[in-house]
Amino acid sequence: MKRSLNLFILTLSALNLFAQKEATWWYFGNNAGISFTGTNGAPVVQTNGRMSNFEGVASISNSKGGLLFYTDGERVYNKQHNVMINGGSGGTDVRLLGHNSATQSAVIVQQPVRGERYWIFTVTENWGNNGFNYSVVDTSLNGGNGQVIQKNIPLLTKNFNNKNAPEKMAAVKHANRVDTWIVNHTGGDNNFYMYKLTSKGLNAPIVQAIGPTWAMTGTGAIGYSKGYMKFSPDGTKLICAIAG
């Protein structure tokens, strides 16, 4: 399938996310996994993952490389590979509003200063009405296995503020090296929404209009929803891949 790349420069003060050992464990696909725990950080195959997922997933470890949790944007699995308390097991425990077939269904961001708090940002597929939401995990609860303490808080959704979001999003460290920017787009216009996560929570978005209109309907509309957002290594540019 043909792919096109659009590069947008945002007026955003940012630096790249310098990973230490937070990316030690990866879970993805059909119960697949890799940990970089071999000799000199060599990859080791893991077969104990619980997810069966087509597309976007996210995993997070602590600064020492210990697995904390992972998610497909619908369920949250703790380090014991069980669905976390309030993590979307089904029934009255409703799922997170990501989607099995969204390219970046979930992104995990640690809250500044409050190191036990992790925010899961989720998106649905193909300009769906569920849009862009967040949930919050406290990893200090349930004996260190964590618990979802807030779930499906809307940011850009059809039923919240009449906005639809694509299947992609991006996060980057603020220039102050403490806070984090989380960025998304809306359909039917050329607006980027930039949220800053601080120790106090999520700030109201800065909205910047730049680049082409991202169509929600008509020829090529689904292509604007699909693909990925990715910041450059220095955090000053954002690249968006769009399916054509």
Secondary structure as GFF3:
##gff-version 3
##sequence-region A 1 244
A	DSSP	beta_strand	3	8	.	.	.	ID=ss1
A	DSSP	beta_strand	14	15	.	.	.	ID=ss2
A	DSSP	beta_strand	25	28	.	.	.	ID=ss3
A	DSSP	beta_strand	32	35	.	.	.	ID=ss4
A	DSSP	three_ten_helix	39	41	.	.	.	ID=ss5
A	DSSP	beta_strand	44	46	.	.	.	ID=ss6
A	DSSP	beta_strand	58	61	.	.	.	ID=ss7
A	DSSP	beta_strand	67	71	.	.	.	ID=ss8
A	DSSP	beta_strand	76	78	.	.	.	ID=ss9
A	DSSP	beta_strand	106	110	.	.	.	ID=ss10
A	DSSP	beta_strand	117	123	.	.	.	ID=ss11
A	DSSP	beta_strand	132	138	.	.	.	ID=ss12
A	DSSP	three_ten_helix	142	144	.	.	.	ID=ss13
A	DSSP	beta_strand	147	156	.	.	.	ID=ss14
A	DSSP	alpha_helix	158	161	.	.	.	ID=ss15
A	DSSP	beta_strand	170	174	.	.	.	ID=ss16
A	DSSP	beta_strand	180	185	.	.	.	ID=ss17
A	DSSP	beta_strand	191	198	.	.	.	ID=ss18
A	DSSP	beta_strand	201	202	.	.	.	ID=ss19
A	DSSP	beta_strand	206	209	.	.	.	ID=ss20
A	DSSP	alpha_helix	221	225	.	.	.	ID=ss21
A	DSSP	beta_strand	229	231	.	.	.	ID=ss22
A	DSSP	beta_strand	238	243	.	.	.	ID=ss23
###
